[in-house]
């Protein structure tokens, strides 16, 4: 078990990169799950891509639930381990697993039964509807195992072990990559299951990851000995949710934003929906380093805020912002220089390429804006003041909904107007949250 890091001294850039690396690796694995499915399903045509894209947006529901349960679990376990209160860490671990199983089971059951109306409402017709329902129902079961996989990993990180989680996630991803072509196209004597095969490949690989964690915890008793009682402890759950709820709510806002976007884009046809699915996954991959940097920033800011080292908080912000902005600028340049190549990785359809290139060129202009929002939010999270971040994100979403449901139809604008509106509301959010952060900093006695 690793020792706790003292983040109040030492080179900030080095600490950011050291903390961000395992975070980014874990997030990359979850993103690659989606990209792997998208790559192989793309060989089946635009209908299959659209079906997977609409269905897999529920992934952000998983992220929201994972952060609500996992963030609190990680923080409480880390505090208990640091104070050498192993029995407390054990109880938090147990409660987190119980909560993740109950919540994940409810999410899985709900998703299974709402599959058809969900896919239909967000533009699924014909084969897109058929394949979307098949994928969504199996993917809904995955919500349980994805949630438990994330919570196991969060608890391990709280105990100072990031290596085990990274290795299990890597094994799970490799299994998914191997199973995808076998189950989708019917290799090695297996039946060709199409889009359904992609969902089954992901589900099997996630079950594998959960079983490995269960073996290490319950059989090998690695790091900690869990033996129940397996009943809810409302005191521990309340403390955990108080920490994790603000982090998770941001992902639910993102989910709502995405679902509205799919609803608005659906009248433009299957190719537009497919292009949105591909383009968003590409942009999501570009965001990963900045998200990881922001998470690392929050840890550094938190320790220095506790130590009343306000100058180091400012240094952390500017260092993290410069690294994040450089990453995002690189991503923008790639999207402008090679947009067609990026889309063609997943689809060769001319119309999908047309809509996808349009999406990447416009949305990538917001990369620097998104990077700034992430770093500003990291400072608020570190000082334990997450309300500004939620209010600013909510303002962004409200403006987007109002504009996107009125302006394109009123002025008869094309689908590109949806992406320009996204860019406009993101700029509004960054101005609002930056001003709020400046006001907060001005109240400190530097």
Number of C-alpha atoms within 10 A of each C-alpha: 11 9 10 13 13 11 17 19 12 9 10 20 15 10 18 24 19 13 18 20 14 18 21 19 19 20 17 18 18 18 18 17 20 19 17 20 26 25 19 22 28 24 17 15 16 25 25 25 33 33 30 31 24 29 25 21 19 21 20 19 22 25 24 25 27 27 27 24 31 35 25 29 33 29 20 23 27 21 17 19 21 16 11 11 13 17 14 17 26 21 18 25 27 23 24 27 21 18 20 26 17 13 18 24 19 15 20 20 15 14 20 17 14 14 21 18 12 19 22 18 14 21 22 27 18 11 14 22 25 18 23 30 28 22 25 29 22 21 27 30 22 26 28 24 26 27 30 28 27 26 29 25 25 27 29 26 24 26 26 20 17 20 12 14 23 18 13 19 25 18 18 23 23 13 18 25 20 13 20 25 23 21 23 25 20 16 13 9 8 11 13 15 16 23 29 22 25 30 28 22 23 26 22 16 25 28 18 19 27 23 14 15 22 15 13 15 17 13 11 12 12 13 15 17 16 18 10 12 10 13 10 13 16 10 8 19 17 12 14 24 19 15 23 23 19 20 25 23 20 19 21 18 20 18 20 16 17 18 18 18 21 20 17 20 20 21 13 13 15 24 23 24 31 30 29 27 23 31 27 17 18 18 19 13 15 21 19 20 23 27 22 24 28 29 23 26 32 25 20 28 29 21 18 22 19 12 10 16 15 17 12 18 25 14 14 25 22 14 18 26 23 15 17 27 20 14 19 27 18 14 21 22 14 17 26 16 12 13 20 19 15 19 23 18 14 26 27 16 16 12 17 26 25 16 21 27 23 20 25 27 20 20 21 24 19 21 25 22 19 23 28 25 24 24 29 26 27 28 27 21 24 23 18 14 15 18 13 17 26 18 15 22 24 17 17 22 21 14 17 22 19 10 18 19 15 12 14 17 12 8 8 10 11 11 18 15 16 23 19 17 19 23 21 16 20 24 17 17 24 22 15 19 22 18 13 17 16 11 11 12 14 10 8 9 7 9
